[in-house]
Amino acid sequence: MKAIVNVFLKEGVLDPQGKAVHHALTSLGFNDVKDVRVGKQIILELTATDKSKAEAEVREMCETLLANTVIEDYTIEIA
Amino acid sequence: MKAIVNVFLKEGVLDPQGKAVHHALTSLGFNDVKDVRVGKQIILELTATDKSKAEAEVREMCETLLANTVIEDYTIEIA
């Protein structure tokens, strides 16, 4: 079973990496970009076969390791 | 218009960040993780209103800046 976790900075938290990418895109002539945010995508290959059990476990992984929940939000997708 | 770009290492390319996360998860007792891959998710806010034009532009951004196409693949999602 495959789990896709997207980790991204919360609204209002400054994103310097996104700002840098935005600046670089503008320098290259891509002028119709209004905003850029950069996050992480973590793809986990699990041995679990039960979808809801897998989701609960991945949620625990996010809370303990994958995301810094003070400044980051995350979404979990089980495929 | 919003574009979501996922950039991830090609199959077969070593992913040390993923390996480190996998190791950390195992140390924390998450033993049913088989593999971890870590990629980037870039969310672009565009002023363009035409979907196919926006996608073509984002593809060009990926080819020139957002992805290193020698070792990385990417997907584009226009929302």
N, CA and C atoms of all chains as a GROMACS GRO file, in nm:
protein
  474
    1MET      N    1   0.084  -0.120   0.000
    1MET     CA    2   0.000   0.000   0.000
    1MET      C    3   0.088   0.125   0.000
    2LYS      N    4   0.042   0.226  -0.077
    2LYS     CA    5   0.123   0.345  -0.094
    2LYS      C    6   0.055   0.463  -0.026
    3ALA      N    7   0.131   0.542   0.048
    3ALA     CA    8   0.077   0.662   0.111
    3ALA      C    9   0.153   0.784   0.060
    4ILE      N   10   0.078   0.886   0.021
    4ILE     CA   11   0.141   1.010  -0.025
    4ILE      C   12   0.112   1.118   0.077
    5VAL      N   13   0.218   1.172   0.136
    5VAL     CA   14   0.204   1.276   0.237
    5VAL      C   15   0.256   1.407   0.179
    6ASN      N   16   0.173   1.509   0.180
    6ASN     CA   17   0.218   1.642   0.139
    6ASN      C   18   0.232   1.729   0.262
    7VAL      N   19   0.350   1.784   0.281
    7VAL     CA   20   0.377   1.871   0.395
    7VAL      C   21   0.404   2.011   0.343
    8PHE      N   22   0.330   2.109   0.394
    8PHE     CA   23   0.348   2.246   0.344
    8PHE      C   24   0.336   2.344   0.461
    9LEU      N   25   0.399   2.458   0.446
    9LEU     CA   26   0.396   2.561   0.550
    9LEU      C   27   0.255   2.615   0.566
   10LYS      N   28   0.217   2.644   0.690
   10LYS     CA   29   0.086   2.701   0.716
   10LYS      C   30   0.074   2.839   0.653
   11GLU      N   31  -0.049   2.878   0.623
   11GLU     CA   32  -0.077   3.014   0.574
   11GLU      C   33  -0.018   3.114   0.672
   12GLY      N   34   0.049   3.215   0.621
   12GLY     CA   35   0.101   3.319   0.708
   12GLY      C   36   0.244   3.295   0.752
   13VAL      N   37   0.292   3.171   0.734
   13VAL     CA   38   0.432   3.144   0.768
   13VAL      C   39   0.517   3.180   0.646
   14LEU      N   40   0.619   3.258   0.669
   14LEU     CA   41   0.706   3.304   0.560
   14LEU      C   42   0.776   3.185   0.493
   15ASP      N   43   0.778   3.184   0.359
   15ASP     CA   44   0.836   3.074   0.285
   15ASP      C   45   0.952   3.126   0.200
   16PRO      N   46   1.073   3.133   0.256
   16PRO     CA   47   1.187   3.190   0.183
   16PRO      C   48   1.223   3.111   0.057
   17GLN      N   49   1.205   2.979   0.062
   17GLN     CA   50   1.236   2.897  -0.056
   17GLN      C   51   1.141   2.932  -0.170
   18GLY      N   52   1.013   2.947  -0.135
   18GLY     CA   53   0.914   2.987  -0.235
   18GLY      C   54   0.944   3.125  -0.292
   19LYS      N   55   0.983   3.215  -0.205
   19LYS     CA   56   1.019   3.351  -0.248
   19LYS      C   57   1.136   3.347  -0.346
   20ALA      N   58   1.236   3.263  -0.315
   20ALA     CA   59   1.354   3.252  -0.401
   20ALA      C   60   1.316   3.196  -0.538
   21VAL      N   61   1.229   3.094  -0.539
   21VAL     CA   62   1.185   3.035  -0.666
   21VAL      C   63   1.105   3.139  -0.746
   22HIS      N   64   1.018   3.213  -0.677
   22HIS     CA   65   0.939   3.317  -0.742
   22HIS      C   66   1.030   3.421  -0.808
   23HIS      N   67   1.131   3.463  -0.734
   23HIS     CA   68   1.227   3.562  -0.785
   23HIS      C   69   1.299   3.507  -0.908
   24ALA      N   70   1.343   3.381  -0.899
   24ALA     CA   71   1.416   3.320  -1.010
   24ALA      C   72   1.327   3.309  -1.134
   25LEU      N   73   1.200   3.272  -1.114
   25LEU     CA   74   1.106   3.260  -1.227
   25LEU      C   75   1.086   3.397  -1.292
   26THR      N   76   1.071   3.501  -1.210
   26THR     CA   77   1.054   3.636  -1.264
   26THR      C   78   1.177   3.677  -1.345
   27SER      N   79   1.296   3.646  -1.292
   27SER     CA   80   1.421   3.677  -1.363
   27SER      C   81   1.427   3.608  -1.498
   28LEU      N   82   1.366   3.490  -1.507
   28LEU     CA   83   1.368   3.414  -1.633
   28LEU      C   84   1.257   3.460  -1.728
   29GLY      N   85   1.178   3.558  -1.687
   29GLY     CA   86   1.075   3.612  -1.775
   29GLY      C   87   0.935   3.556  -1.754
   30PHE      N   88   0.919   3.472  -1.653
   30PHE     CA   89   0.784   3.421  -1.623
   30PHE      C   90   0.715   3.524  -1.532
   31ASN      N   91   0.647   3.620  -1.596
   31ASN     CA   92   0.596   3.733  -1.519
   31ASN      C   93   0.454   3.715  -1.466
   32ASP      N   94   0.384   3.612  -1.509
   32ASP     CA   95   0.246   3.599  -1.460
   32ASP      C   96   0.234   3.503  -1.341
   33VAL      N   97   0.345   3.489  -1.266
   33VAL     CA   98   0.339   3.411  -1.142
   33VAL      C   99   0.314   3.507  -1.027
   34LYS      N  100   0.206   3.480  -0.952
   34LYS     CA  101   0.170   3.570  -0.842
   34LYS      C  102   0.236   3.527  -0.712
   35ASP      N  103   0.241   3.396  -0.691
   35ASP     CA  104   0.294   3.347  -0.564
   35ASP      C  105   0.346   3.204  -0.581
   36VAL      N  106   0.449   3.170  -0.506
   36VAL     CA  107   0.504   3.034  -0.509
   36VAL      C  108   0.521   2.985  -0.365
   37ARG      N  109   0.477   2.863  -0.340
   37ARG     CA  110   0.499   2.799  -0.210
   37ARG      C  111   0.566   2.665  -0.237
   38VAL      N  112   0.668   2.633  -0.161
   38VAL     CA  113   0.738   2.506  -0.180
   38VAL      C  114   0.716   2.417  -0.058
   39GLY      N  115   0.673   2.296  -0.082
   39GLY     CA  116   0.653   2.200   0.026
   39GLY      C  117   0.724   2.070  -0.005
   40LYS      N  118   0.700   1.970   0.078
   40LYS     CA  119   0.761   1.839   0.061
   40LYS      C  120   0.654   1.737   0.024
   41GLN      N  121   0.692   1.642  -0.058
   41GLN     CA  122   0.603   1.529  -0.084
   41GLN      C  123   0.678   1.402  -0.045
   42ILE      N  124   0.620   1.328   0.048
   42ILE     CA  125   0.684   1.207   0.098
   42ILE      C  126   0.599   1.088   0.056
   43ILE      N  127   0.660   0.996  -0.018
   43ILE     CA  128   0.588   0.878  -0.065
   43ILE      C  129   0.635   0.756   0.014
   44LEU      N  130   0.542   0.695   0.085
   44LEU     CA  131   0.574   0.582   0.172
   44LEU      C  132   0.517   0.454   0.113
   45GLU      N  133   0.600   0.352   0.108
   45GLU     CA  134   0.554   0.219   0.065
   45GLU      C  135   0.534   0.136   0.192
   46LEU      N  136   0.409   0.098   0.218
   46LEU     CA  137   0.377   0.029   0.343
   46LEU      C  138   0.344  -0.118   0.319
   47THR      N  139   0.370  -0.200   0.422
   47THR     CA  140   0.331  -0.341   0.411
   47THR      C  141   0.187  -0.362   0.457
   48ALA      N  142   0.132  -0.264   0.530
   48ALA     CA  143  -0.006  -0.275   0.581
   48ALA      C  144  -0.104  -0.294   0.465
   49THR      N  145  -0.210  -0.370   0.491
   49THR     CA  146  -0.309  -0.392   0.387
   49THR      C  147  -0.443  -0.327   0.421
   50ASP      N  148  -0.460  -0.288   0.547
   50ASP     CA  149  -0.585  -0.224   0.588
   50ASP      C  150  -0.572  -0.073   0.574
   51LYS      N  151  -0.662  -0.014   0.492
   51LYS     CA  152  -0.651   0.127   0.455
   51LYS      C  153  -0.662   0.219   0.576
   52SER      N  154  -0.762   0.196   0.662
   52SER     CA  155  -0.782   0.289   0.774
   52SER      C  156  -0.671   0.276   0.878
   53LYS      N  157  -0.620   0.152   0.893
   53LYS     CA  158  -0.508   0.130   0.986
   53LYS      C  159  -0.383   0.201   0.931
   54ALA      N  160  -0.362   0.189   0.801
   54ALA     CA  161  -0.246   0.253   0.738
   54ALA      C  162  -0.254   0.404   0.755
   55GLU      N  163  -0.374   0.459   0.735
   55GLU     CA  164  -0.388   0.604   0.746
   55GLU      C  165  -0.358   0.652   0.888
   56ALA      N  166  -0.408   0.575   0.987
   56ALA     CA  167  -0.383   0.612   1.127
   56ALA      C  168  -0.233   0.610   1.157
   57GLU      N  169  -0.166   0.510   1.103
   57GLU     CA  170  -0.023   0.498   1.128
   57GLU      C  171   0.055   0.613   1.061
   58VAL      N  172   0.016   0.644   0.938
   58VAL     CA  173   0.085   0.752   0.866
   58VAL      C  174   0.061   0.886   0.937
   59ARG      N  175  -0.060   0.902   0.992
   59ARG     CA  176  -0.091   1.024   1.068
   59ARG      C  177   0.002   1.036   1.190
   60GLU      N  178   0.026   0.923   1.254
   60GLU     CA  179   0.117   0.924   1.369
   60GLU      C  180   0.260   0.958   1.324
   61MET      N  181   0.301   0.904   1.210
   61MET     CA  182   0.434   0.937   1.155
   61MET      C  183   0.446   1.087   1.130
   62CYS      N  184   0.339   1.146   1.076
   62CYS     CA  185   0.340   1.290   1.048
   62CYS      C  186   0.355   1.369   1.176
   63GLU      N  187   0.276   1.330   1.277
   63GLU     CA  188   0.276   1.404   1.404
   63GLU      C  189   0.410   1.394   1.476
   64THR      N  190   0.477   1.277   1.462
   64THR     CA  191   0.600   1.259   1.538
   64THR      C  192   0.726   1.296   1.461
   65LEU      N  193   0.723   1.281   1.329
   65LEU     CA  194   0.848   1.301   1.255
   65LEU      C  195   0.836   1.384   1.127
   66LEU      N  196   0.738   1.349   1.043
   66LEU     CA  197   0.740   1.404   0.907
   66LEU      C  198   0.707   1.552   0.897
   67ALA      N  199   0.620   1.600   0.986
   67ALA     CA  200   0.582   1.743   0.980
   67ALA      C  201   0.612   1.811   1.112
   68ASN      N  202   0.648   1.937   1.105
   68ASN     CA  203   0.660   2.020   1.225
   68ASN      C  204   0.527   2.093   1.238
   69THR      N  205   0.439   2.038   1.322
   69THR     CA  206   0.300   2.086   1.323
   69THR      C  207   0.283   2.227   1.380
   70VAL      N  208   0.391   2.284   1.433
   70VAL     CA  209   0.383   2.424   1.476
   70VAL      C  210   0.371   2.517   1.354
   71ILE      N  211   0.447   2.486   1.251
   71ILE     CA  212   0.449   2.573   1.133
   71ILE      C  213   0.400   2.505   1.006
   72GLU      N  214   0.378   2.373   1.011
   72GLU     CA  215   0.342   2.302   0.888
   72GLU      C  216   0.209   2.227   0.901
   73ASP      N  217   0.139   2.220   0.789
   73ASP     CA  218   0.021   2.135   0.778
   73ASP      C  219   0.055   2.017   0.687
   74TYR      N  220  -0.030   1.915   0.690
   74TYR     CA  221  -0.003   1.802   0.601
   74TYR      C  222  -0.133   1.740   0.553
   75THR      N  223  -0.125   1.674   0.439
   75THR     CA  224  -0.238   1.596   0.390
   75THR      C  225  -0.189   1.453   0.366
   76ILE      N  226  -0.279   1.357   0.385
   76ILE     CA  227  -0.244   1.216   0.365
   76ILE      C  228  -0.338   1.156   0.260
   77GLU      N  229  -0.279   1.086   0.167
   77GLU     CA  230  -0.356   1.022   0.061
   77GLU      C  231  -0.311   0.875   0.057
   78ILE      N  232  -0.404   0.784   0.073
   78ILE     CA  233  -0.368   0.642   0.068
   78ILE      C  234  -0.411   0.586  -0.068
   79ALA      N  235  -0.314   0.530  -0.140
   79ALA     CA  236  -0.346   0.479  -0.274
   79ALA      C  237  -0.329   0.326  -0.280
   80MET      N  238  -0.541   3.121  -1.115
   80MET     CA  239  -0.529   2.978  -1.144
   80MET      C  240  -0.412   2.918  -1.066
   81LYS      N  241  -0.432   2.797  -1.017
   81LYS     CA  242  -0.333   2.735  -0.930
   81LYS      C  243  -0.271   2.615  -1.002
   82ALA      N  244  -0.139   2.604  -0.994
   82ALA     CA  245  -0.072   2.488  -1.053
   82ALA      C  246   0.006   2.416  -0.945
   83ILE      N  247  -0.010   2.285  -0.939
   83ILE     CA  248   0.064   2.205  -0.842
   83ILE      C  249   0.166   2.120  -0.918
   84VAL      N  250   0.293   2.141  -0.887
   84VAL     CA  251   0.400   2.067  -0.953
   84VAL      C  252   0.464   1.975  -0.851
   85ASN      N  253   0.468   1.846  -0.882
   85ASN     CA  254   0.538   1.751  -0.797
   85ASN      C  255   0.667   1.709  -0.866
   86VAL      N  256   0.778   1.728  -0.798
   86VAL     CA  257   0.909   1.693  -0.853
   86VAL      C  258   0.965   1.580  -0.768
   87PHE      N  259   1.002   1.471  -0.833
   87PHE     CA  260   1.054   1.357  -0.757
   87PHE      C  261   1.168   1.291  -0.834
   88LEU      N  262   1.256   1.226  -0.762
   88LEU     CA  263   1.370   1.159  -0.823
   88LEU      C  264   1.323   1.044  -0.911
   89LYS      N  265   1.391   1.024  -1.025
   89LYS     CA  266   1.357   0.913  -1.112
   89LYS      C  267   1.382   0.780  -1.043
   90GLU      N  268   1.310   0.678  -1.087
   90GLU     CA  269   1.333   0.542  -1.039
   90GLU      C  270   1.480   0.507  -1.060
   91GLY      N  271   1.541   0.449  -0.960
   91GLY     CA  272   1.680   0.406  -0.976
   91GLY      C  273   1.780   0.508  -0.927
   92VAL      N  274   1.735   0.632  -0.909
   92VAL     CA  275   1.825   0.735  -0.856
   92VAL      C  276   1.820   0.725  -0.703
   93LEU      N  277   1.938   0.716  -0.643
   93LEU     CA  278   1.948   0.703  -0.498
   93LEU      C  279   1.888   0.825  -0.429
   94ASP      N  280   1.807   0.801  -0.324
   94ASP     CA  281   1.740   0.909  -0.252
   94ASP      C  282   1.785   0.909  -0.104
   95PRO      N  283   1.897   0.977  -0.075
   95PRO     CA  284   1.950   0.974   0.062
   95PRO      C  285   1.854   1.034   0.165
   96GLN      N  286   1.777   1.136   0.125
   96GLN     CA  287   1.681   1.197   0.218
   96GLN      C  288   1.573   1.095   0.254
   97GLY      N  289   1.525   1.023   0.153
   97GLY     CA  290   1.426   0.919   0.177
   97GLY      C  291   1.480   0.808   0.267
   98LYS      N  292   1.606   0.769   0.240
   98LYS     CA  293   1.672   0.666   0.322
   98LYS      C  294   1.680   0.712   0.467
   99ALA      N  295   1.715   0.838   0.491
   99ALA     CA  296   1.727   0.892   0.627
   99ALA      C  297   1.593   0.892   0.697
  100VAL      N  298   1.487   0.932   0.625
  100VAL     CA  299   1.352   0.932   0.683
  100VAL      C  300   1.310   0.789   0.717
  101HIS      N  301   1.338   0.697   0.624
  101HIS     CA  302   1.304   0.556   0.646
  101HIS      C  303   1.372   0.505   0.774
  102HIS      N  304   1.501   0.537   0.787
  102HIS     CA  305   1.579   0.494   0.903
  102HIS      C  306   1.520   0.553   1.031
  103ALA      N  307   1.486   0.682   1.027
  103ALA     CA  308   1.429   0.749   1.145
  103ALA      C  309   1.295   0.687   1.183
  104LEU      N  310   1.212   0.657   1.084
  104LEU     CA  311   1.082   0.594   1.112
  104LEU      C  312   1.100   0.458   1.176
  105THR      N  313   1.195   0.381   1.125
  105THR     CA  314   1.222   0.248   1.182
  105THR      C  315   1.268   0.262   1.327
  106SER      N  316   1.356   0.360   1.352
  106SER     CA  317   1.402   0.384   1.490
  106SER      C  318   1.288   0.418   1.584
  107LEU      N  319   1.185   0.485   1.531
  107LEU     CA  320   1.071   0.523   1.613
  107LEU      C  321   0.969   0.409   1.628
  108GLY      N  322   0.998   0.295   1.568
  108GLY     CA  323   0.912   0.180   1.585
  108GLY      C  324   0.811   0.157   1.472
  109PHE      N  325   0.819   0.238   1.367
  109PHE     CA  326   0.730   0.215   1.251
  109PHE      C  327   0.796   0.113   1.160
  110ASN      N  328   0.766  -0.014   1.188
  110ASN     CA  329   0.840  -0.120   1.120
  110ASN      C  330   0.778  -0.168   0.989
  111ASP      N  331   0.655  -0.126   0.960
  111ASP     CA  332   0.596  -0.177   0.836
  111ASP      C  333   0.611  -0.080   0.718
  112VAL      N  334   0.718   0.001   0.724
  112VAL     CA  335   0.748   0.089   0.611
  112VAL      C  336   0.853   0.018   0.525
  113LYS      N  337   0.820  -0.001   0.396
  113LYS     CA  338   0.911  -0.073   0.307
  113LYS      C  339   1.008   0.022   0.239
  114ASP      N  340   0.956   0.139   0.200
  114ASP     CA  341   1.040   0.233   0.125
  114ASP      C  342   0.986   0.374   0.141
  115VAL      N  343   1.077   0.471   0.139
  115VAL     CA  344   1.038   0.612   0.148
  115VAL      C  345   1.110   0.690   0.038
  116ARG      N  346   1.035   0.774  -0.032
  116ARG     CA  347   1.096   0.864  -0.131
  116ARG      C  348   1.049   1.005  -0.095
  117VAL      N  349   1.141   1.100  -0.099
  117VAL     CA  350   1.105   1.238  -0.066
  117VAL      C  351   1.120   1.325  -0.190
  118GLY      N  352   1.015   1.398  -0.222
  118GLY     CA  353   1.019   1.489  -0.336
  118GLY      C  354   0.975   1.628  -0.296
  119LYS      N  355   0.962   1.715  -0.395
  119LYS     CA  356   0.919   1.852  -0.369
  119LYS      C  357   0.780   1.875  -0.426
  120GLN      N  358   0.702   1.956  -0.358
  120GLN     CA  359   0.575   1.999  -0.414
  120GLN      C  360   0.579   2.151  -0.425
  121ILE      N  361   0.562   2.201  -0.545
  121ILE     CA  362   0.568   2.346  -0.569
  121ILE      C  363   0.430   2.393  -0.612
  122ILE      N  364   0.373   2.487  -0.536
  122ILE     CA  365   0.240   2.538  -0.566
  122ILE      C  366   0.254   2.679  -0.621
  123LEU      N  367   0.210   2.695  -0.747
  123LEU     CA  368   0.223   2.824  -0.815
  123LEU      C  369   0.086   2.890  -0.828
  124GLU      N  370   0.080   3.016  -0.795
  124GLU     CA  371  -0.042   3.094  -0.815
  124GLU      C  372  -0.019   3.177  -0.942
  125LEU      N  373  -0.100   3.150  -1.045
  125LEU     CA  374  -0.077   3.215  -1.174
  125LEU      C  375  -0.188   3.315  -1.206
  126THR      N  376  -0.153   3.418  -1.284
  126THR     CA  377  -0.256   3.512  -1.326
  126THR      C  378  -0.326   3.464  -1.453
  127ALA      N  379  -0.264   3.369  -1.524
  127ALA     CA  380  -0.322   3.318  -1.649
  127ALA      C  381  -0.462   3.259  -1.623
  128THR      N  382  -0.548   3.272  -1.722
  128THR     CA  383  -0.684   3.219  -1.707
  128THR      C  384  -0.710   3.101  -1.801
  129ASP      N  385  -0.624   3.088  -1.901
  129ASP     CA  386  -0.641   2.977  -1.996
  129ASP      C  387  -0.563   2.854  -1.947
  130LYS      N  388  -0.637   2.744  -1.928
  130LYS     CA  389  -0.579   2.625  -1.865
  130LYS      C  390  -0.464   2.565  -1.946
  131SER      N  391  -0.484   2.550  -2.078
  131SER     CA  392  -0.381   2.484  -2.158
  131SER      C  393  -0.258   2.573  -2.173
  132LYS      N  394  -0.282   2.705  -2.179
  132LYS     CA  395  -0.169   2.799  -2.186
  132LYS      C  396  -0.090   2.794  -2.054
  133ALA      N  397  -0.163   2.791  -1.943
  133ALA     CA  398  -0.099   2.785  -1.812
  133ALA      C  399  -0.015   2.659  -1.800
  134GLU      N  400  -0.071   2.546  -1.847
  134GLU     CA  401   0.002   2.420  -1.836
  134GLU      C  402   0.131   2.423  -1.919
  135ALA      N  403   0.122   2.481  -2.039
  135ALA     CA  404   0.240   2.490  -2.125
  135ALA      C  405   0.348   2.575  -2.058
  136GLU      N  406   0.304   2.684  -1.994
  136GLU     CA  407   0.400   2.772  -1.928
  136GLU      C  408   0.466   2.704  -1.808
  137VAL      N  409   0.384   2.634  -1.730
  137VAL     CA  410   0.438   2.564  -1.613
  137VAL      C  411   0.537   2.456  -1.656
  138ARG      N  412   0.504   2.389  -1.769
  138ARG     CA  413   0.595   2.286  -1.822
  138ARG      C  414   0.730   2.349  -1.855
  139GLU      N  415   0.727   2.468  -1.915
  139GLU     CA  416   0.852   2.537  -1.948
  139GLU      C  417   0.929   2.574  -1.819
  140MET      N  418   0.855   2.617  -1.716
  140MET     CA  419   0.920   2.648  -1.587
  140MET      C  420   0.989   2.525  -1.530
  141CYS      N  421   0.922   2.410  -1.542
  141CYS     CA  422   0.980   2.285  -1.492
  141CYS      C  423   1.109   2.251  -1.566
  142GLU      N  424   1.102   2.264  -1.699
  142GLU     CA  425   1.218   2.226  -1.781
  142GLU      C  426   1.337   2.318  -1.758
  143THR      N  427   1.308   2.448  -1.730
  143THR     CA  428   1.418   2.542  -1.717
  143THR      C  429   1.466   2.561  -1.573
  144LEU      N  430   1.377   2.546  -1.476
  144LEU     CA  431   1.418   2.580  -1.340
  144LEU      C  432   1.375   2.479  -1.233
  145LEU      N  433   1.248   2.438  -1.235
  145LEU     CA  434   1.194   2.368  -1.118
  145LEU      C  435   1.245   2.226  -1.101
  146ALA      N  436   1.272   2.158  -1.213
  146ALA     CA  437   1.318   2.020  -1.203
  146ALA      C  438   1.453   2.004  -1.273
  147ASN      N  439   1.535   1.916  -1.221
  147ASN     CA  440   1.658   1.876  -1.288
  147ASN      C  441   1.623   1.750  -1.365
  148THR      N  442   1.595   1.767  -1.495
  148THR     CA  443   1.536   1.655  -1.572
  148THR      C  444   1.633   1.540  -1.597
  149VAL      N  445   1.760   1.558  -1.561
  149VAL     CA  446   1.854   1.446  -1.572
  149VAL      C  447   1.820   1.340  -1.467
  150ILE      N  448   1.787   1.385  -1.347
  150ILE     CA  449   1.762   1.290  -1.238
  150ILE      C  450   1.620   1.296  -1.182
  151GLU      N  451   1.542   1.396  -1.226
  151GLU     CA  452   1.408   1.413  -1.168
  151GLU      C  453   1.297   1.409  -1.273
  152ASP      N  454   1.183   1.358  -1.231
  152ASP     CA  455   1.061   1.364  -1.311
  152ASP      C  456   0.966   1.461  -1.243
  153TYR      N  457   0.864   1.504  -1.317
  153TYR     CA  458   0.767   1.594  -1.254
  153TYR      C  459   0.628   1.570  -1.309
  154THR      N  460   0.529   1.606  -1.230
  154THR     CA  461   0.391   1.602  -1.278
  154THR      C  462   0.332   1.742  -1.256
  155ILE      N  463   0.240   1.779  -1.344
  155ILE     CA  464   0.176   1.910  -1.336
  155ILE      C  465   0.025   1.890  -1.323
  156GLU      N  466  -0.033   1.962  -1.230
  156GLU     CA  467  -0.177   1.954  -1.206
  156GLU      C  468  -0.228   2.097  -1.205
  157ILE      N  469  -0.322   2.128  -1.293
  157ILE     CA  470  -0.377   2.264  -1.295
  157ILE      C  471  -0.514   2.261  -1.226
  158ALA      N  472  -0.530   2.343  -1.124
  158ALA     CA  473  -0.657   2.343  -1.049
  158ALA      C  474  -0.730   2.476  -1.068
   0.00000   0.00000   0.00000
